[in-house]
Amino acid sequence: MVLRAIHTAVLGALLLAPAAAWAAPDCTVTQAQLIAAWQSGGEGDFEQFELSRSDGRNGFDSWLHQRPELLGGSWTFDPKTCRLLIDHAATGQHWEYAVSLADAKTLLLRAPDERRSARYRKIANGR
């Protein structure tokens, strides 16, 4: 009986080991770190964008060639999965990214269908 219990425990641990090895690391990014203006390093969906928070609302605006591109969008961030969701209801566009920070001034956004992350540099602190 004892041998069967040990065998079951060892087999269970072996079956769960690959799942634990592939589990995503804990998200170290906070919503407060995202609230800022960002500029693309040459790739990515936006040349410049700002994630803001005002009156309990998360705002998103972007610029292309120093001119407004998308204004009045919204965003949400899930700190459990490190996912940023951007929604621009006026145009019906939506974006989803896995988020990480290379350092305090470098934001990395990776779309689900991309292998590489787009790199953005912080150009202004958020409001």
Buried (B, 14 or more C-beta within 10 A) or exposed (E): EEEEEEEEEEEEEEEEEEEEEEEEEEBEBEBEBBBBBBBBEEEBBBBBBBBBBEEEEBBBBBBEEEEEBBEEBBBEBEEEEBBBBBBBEEEEEEBBBBBBBEEEEBBBBBBEEEEEBBBBBBEEEBE
